[in-house]
Structures are given as structure tokens and as C-alpha cells.
Amino acid sequence: MSLCEINFDGIVGPSHNYAGLSLGNFASTRNAGQVSQPRAAALQGIDKMRANIDMGLAQGILLPHPRPHRAWLAELGSTIDEADPALAANAMSASSMWAANASTVSPAADTADGKCHLTVANLRTMPHRSHEWPATLAQLRLAFRAEAFSVHGPVPPAFGDEGAANHMRLAPAHGEPGVEVFVYGVSDGAYPARQHLEASKAIARLHRLDPNRLVFVQQSKEAIAAGAFHNDVVAVANERVLFAHELAFADKETLVAALAQKVPGFEYVEVPEADVPLADAVRSYLFNAQLVTPPDGQPTLVIPTEARETPSVWRWIERHVAGNGPIRRIEIVDVRQSMANGGGPACLRLRVVADPSAVDPRFIVDEPKLDRIADIMNRHWPEEIHHGDLQMPALIADVERARAVLLQGLNLAELI
């Protein structure tokens, strides 16, 4: 079995819009009501996947969900035509594009039964995301139906779980046993903490993880207050490296000491508040980057263009790369449409360490398949969506048709 890290990117759905639904996500609320560009957003996502493939990384996809979510509206006694505008916006959200919230993943090397475990996130904190999990679970059970995987339903909604965005894994190499870090929040300010400690503990039990190779750490209240609604806005890990802002964690010293003890060759890369203020880190999504190790062995940070355009962030990056730090290369991607709605490069992907041949091949992509997907987007994705048009019959028909064409083109009609 050849294990590697596969990045499964969420395809930006044809209903991508700026409704400002995510409390505590500053980009989402700041751009509420703006005109979105679903076609451009989706093609930016395709270009990001191409960049990963060019680096030699394995690449997968997760598909847009049915929008509007008619079944969810029916449970609320309404329809997309009759719903009040706020409810309709929740039913039209394309937020499943942020695949880092799809599930929490524990590779086979970490689990007692030698299987790769995935637990779908319940996302219960925000209404527009709380109804995502059934469609996500259907995809996970299809993509990872082989014996090598164990796919779990959501943690009961008494405890909020937002998936891999609050989970990190460190190991000498992806296929070797690692230490899993679960980051939880505690609410006492204006914005909710979305990941509960009890949800994280439940996932660790479901995944049959070794208690001696687990760390539970609290996200700092300063980070949540600054707009770090998920841990991956202020920290990211890859193999032996933890890359984080100085104010990311409530008890940084204990976390770093534990990882230094448990992870051979552990390296901690900290960005000081004095060099990059937390506000700049959140605005630029410096840490909502993909930290990856391509086949050439050069640890690479995939950052959004906004990080390049933020002076304090770019100065720190240039100093680090010029020195002898563990991050050796920078790749810049344009995901402006996603960024404007509060999701950077890391938000758009779910990392799964597995043998690519064990995954349903319809969820694995290469350049020719991405060409076919891009062609469908160019022909069927709306160019623009005005917030006031979310309930227009013509737009709804276009959105539903576009998704159906994509799934048929990928031979995934059972998900329609």
C-alpha cells in the first residue's frame, strides 16, 4: 500500500454568493451583499488544484451540494419561493466548498484497527452550515467505501464539531504514526467558539486513537475575538512542522513541550505578534495556507495573493525563506472569490493520508479531468449573483442545472 497525503478540494458551487451568514468570520460579514462571481470562483479553485498537481501532489475533489436545499426548507415548513430572504440565503449557501470543514481524518497509521477514519462534521453552530452534513456524508461514504476506510456519522449536535479546520497532525512522515492535535474553543465574547472539547474527545474515541499520542489544546480567546473562527486561521501543521501565530493558543508552552516530546524532529515556527499583528494574520490568511511536502522534499507554503499584498506578512515570509527555516518555498494562488467569503487555500481542502488507489477514482483528478470540469463551469456556472436575486426562479434553475451537468459529467449522477 502506497500512502500519501491527498488534498480533496471542495468545488465551488454555482450558488456561490455573499450573504454574510458567518458570525465571527470578518471577511464574510464585511462583504455581505456584494455581487459574487461563481464562475470565476470555481475556476480559481481549479487553478489552485492545478498548482498542487504541478507540484506533484495527489489531488481529489468533493462536489457541490444541492442548492437550494429544498429538503431542509421543507423540514422548516417552507419553500425557496416562500421563505423569507434570510432563510432562503441559508438554503442557497455554497459553503460546502470549504472542505476543511467536511470531516476530521485520522490516517491508518494512527488508529488501533489500521483503517483511515473519517467523522463528518456536524457544523451545528451556523444555520447555513448545519444542514451540510448529510450530503457530505453521502460523498464520504461513496469516495471512501473501500475496506481501508471507516466513515462515521456526525457527533451529536449537543457538541459543535467543525472538522479538520480545528485538527492538526504531526509525524516524521505522512505514512508514519503521528500525534493528533485537537483544538477547541471556549466562548465568552461576541463570537461563538465552534469546536467543543467534548466533540473532539468523542472523535478521538471513535477513531480509536492512542491516548498517549493525543493533544487537546484550547484556542486563545484573543484569536477568536480577532476573527479566527477556526484554528486553521492562526495555525497549520505538516509532518514535523507546526506553523502558528504567537497568540494562536491559550497555553502555547504546554502544547509545544508536548509535541517536542512526542514528535521526533519536531520544529515550531512562530510568527510574533510584534512582526505580524493578529489582525494582519487574519486579514491575509497567512496561516490558512496549505503547508505541503512535494515529492522534491521542499516544504512549501501555498498562500493566497492577499498574503503577498500585506506588507507585514510578506516581510516575515521573505525573512523566513531567506534564512534556514523549515519552510523552503512559497507558492501564491489567487482564490479571491473564496477569500472574500472568508475561506483561504486551507479552507478549500480536506487532507486525507491514504493510498489513492483505494479511493473511488471518480473523486481523484488529473489535468485532463480538471479541463473537463473547467469546461462545464465555463458553460454552466453563473457569471454573477446579486444578493437580491437568490430567490429568482431563473437563477435557481441555472444553479440546479449546472450542478446536475457536473455530476453527470463526472459519472456521479447518484448524488444528484
Number of C-alpha atoms within 10 A of each C-alpha: 8 10 18 18 22 20 26 23 27 25 26 30 29 33 33 29 29 28 24 20 20 21 16 20 22 19 21 21 18 14 17 18 16 17 16 25 21 24 26 21 24 26 22 21 26 24 16 21 28 19 16 19 17 13 16 13 19 20 21 25 24 25 24 23 28 23 22 24 19 16 15 15 18 11 9 11 10 16 19 23 12 12 16 12 16 11 17 22 24 24 27 26 26 26 27 26 27 24 26 28 28 32 30 28 25 31 29 23 19 25 20 11 14 14 20 22 27 28 26 27 31 28 26 22 19 15 14 23 22 17 19 26 22 16 16 24 21 14 18 24 17 18 20 20 15 13 9 17 22 22 21 19 17 21 21 13 14 11 18 25 32 27 29 30 29 27 26 23 25 24 23 17 14 21 19 14 18 25 25 25 21 28 24 26 24 16 14 11 11 10 18 17 22 24 30 21 19 15 24 25 14 15 25 22 13 17 26 17 22 15 11 9 16 20 18 15 18 20 28 21 20 15 24 27 18 18 22 29 27 28 29 27 30 29 29 25 24 20 24 22 23 21 19 23 23 20 21 24 24 16 13 17 9 13 16 15 10 15 25 15 10 18 19 13 13 17 19 16 17 14 24 14 14 9 13 21 16 23 14 18 24 25 19 26 28 32 28 29 28 26 24 22 21 17 10 8 9 13 19 20 22 24 25 26 19 21 24 17 11 17 14 17 21 17 13 15 20 11 11 17 14 12 11 9 12 18 21 16 16 15 15 17 22 18 25 19 24 30 21 20 26 28 23 31 28 27 26 31 28 26 23 22 19 25 16 20 12 17 19 16 11 15 21 19 19 14 13 9 14 17 14 14 21 21 14 17 26 15 12 18 28 21 15 17 21 14 17 13 12 23 19 11 12 10 17 19 12 16 22 18 14 20 25 18 19 23 17 13 14 15 11 17 12 9 17 13
